[in-house]
């Protein structure tokens, strides 16, 4: 599981460096991500929480590679609307 918070410049930099390290390690480039299904969504006042099934797609030597998992978001509503304050990515466990 990967946990990132967007509340600080340091956290945003960590997210970028983690993604860059993952792509470099796998000789890949980011292509896109897709939300497959909303599993849970709750709003309480100016805070929200969402859990979605998603697919993360990269390209390795121009061949698409996908990873399915669960993407969880914490959000806060402010003067500029809803903002993600933290998120996690948990890769799906392959079925046996």
Secondary structure, 3 states (H helix, E strand, C coil): CEEEECCCHHHHHHHHHHHHHHHHHCCEEEEEEEEEEEEEEEEECCEEEEEEEEEEEEEECCEEEEEEEEEEEEEEEECCEEEEEEEEEEECCCCC
